[in-house]
Amino acid sequence: MPVMSLIGCRMFEDEIVHLVENDPFIDELIVVENKDCSRLVEKLDGVGMSYKLVPATSLNSAYKGNCADKYCFIINILEFALHAIPQNLKSEVYKAVEDMADFSDGVLLFYGLCGNVLGKIEEDLGDLDCRIYILKEENGEIVDDCIGAVLGGRDAYLEQLKSFKGVGTFFLTPMWAANWGDMLVAGGFGKDPTDVKTSKWVFDSIGYKKVAKLNTGLHYEKEFDNIVKEFADIFEFDILNIEGTLDLVERCYRDFRDEILEGHHEKLD
């Protein structure tokens, strides 16, 4: 049976849980055990999902022992801190794909361009005996980042930015809110997650005045409302409420899954 793997940034954690929770085709769910999977695992437990937690070094044997006659789905969450150094992000994502391609029929990447370091990953790894796919808009363009993905794509992203009329506005999805200290460090807004003074100085210097609370429709992060309010209070921002959409990530996931399943059936025929 086919094996589909998903390698994703922790900022897509909620969307990934939502997708697997609502996918009736998955027979066996495997989560790569690492230091960044703990919150994903808590959320899977919270919705009653059954899964196996397997260290990366044991994935090959886990695949052989569990996926012979089942449709297996493997999730590998990578650390967000990689974004702080784009070349590290690129090398780690490429390595993860190459490692997981050995036992996968397809690898789905829950990343965007992310500073344009992943824009050619499908081409660069095209010689692998495994289909590689990164999140794309309907026109085939790779999404910019996790914010653009849940806004619905680049056009929607640009329209939203225009609506701010030049006022600096910081986006918070539920996952961004839950990790905003680390996000600020990775984005160069502070020296460490508790360095509010530097972050506030940077925000003031570049004219940030508002925070956009981006509601994705997912509620795995129970403290989203409270954290956004706290964030706004700390940095003296006004809160804008913005509705997101899961259409893009759901379409990419569904289309790639169906392609992998159909490809496997064709091989059997």
Secondary structure, DSSP 8 states (H G I E B T S, - for coil): --EEEEEEEGGGHHHHHHHHHT-TT-SEEEEEESTT-HHHHHHHHHTT---EEEEGGGHHHHHHHH-SSS-EEEEEEE-GGGGGSHHHHHHHHHHHHHHHHTT-SEEEEE---TTTTSTTHHHHTTTSSSEEEE-B-TTS-B-SSHHHHHHTSHHHHHHHHHHTTT-EEEEE-HHHHHTHHHHHHHTTS-SSTT-HHHHHHHHHHTTEEEEEEEE-S--SSTTHHHHHHHHHHHHT-EEEEEE---HHHHHHHHHHHHHHHHHHHHHH-
